[in-house]
């Protein structure tokens, strides 16, 4: 009969529910070049760090691994203990917090990425990987759980060969002709479509498509429309889109600037300036621990106070 060997170190909790998803741009991101998972992973770490590392290692990419989320999922330790464990894992070479600036479409924003490596890496490896942005991509969009199933849309009935639309009709004419199918109050005749075709063509020349034109013309309609052609003509004039400059071709890749965040205080810096994932101030200061007992000090204070009282009693 085989005897099961138990370990004094707590094991990571089993997955009994979906993992917490982080917001867009946050969460776990696995580093490249890791060895396969093995039972001896994190064997050299202390019990608390081995417990936290085993749980984080089984999290999928995009899962929340901030201090508050881990403290909720790991009932054995509080937020201070989890923060100390994450600092120790960063010093051991398993963890790095990276702040990335993403510039696209004329906008710039900062996102925080948390990189995790099952294999312990030294500072040179992390600096080489993060200096040039290797392995760093755009943040993945947040996946919402329980997304509603898209409604079943009936297939569009295509016209028969005898009713085929002539190929000479412009997109502006076709968009006006379909208004009555989308909104019956704006049903236009063939003569109305021909009269308004030039106005709709102006919208298309300014870079909008048929869907944009349809939404602009059909939104906010009154309950009764007496003259569809008059209302559509007025809306073509009042809601004409602004002219945009010529589109500048987008670069092959967005411009990124990487800054490694200190695991202790969150201060950003270049990849080579934060060895072990800690800034200079946090490396010099020891990690916060439990307060030392003040028994001997309190006893000395009491003795000094009693001596002071005796001296005052001796005074005339």
Protein Blocks (a to p, Z undefined) as FASTA:
>chain_A
ZZddddfbdcddddfbdcddddehiajdddehiacddfkgoklpcfklmmmmmmmmmpce
hiacbfklmmmmmmmbcfklmmmmmmmmmmnopaccddddddeehiacddddddddfbac
dfklmmmmmmnopoiacddddddehiacdddddddddddfklpccfkbcfklmmmmmmmm
mmmmlcccfklmmmmmmmmmmmmmnopafklmmmmmmgopafbdfblmlmmmmmmmmmoc
cdddddddddfbdcdddddddfklopacdfklmgghiafklmmpccddddddfklmmmmm
mmmmmmmmmmmmmpZZ
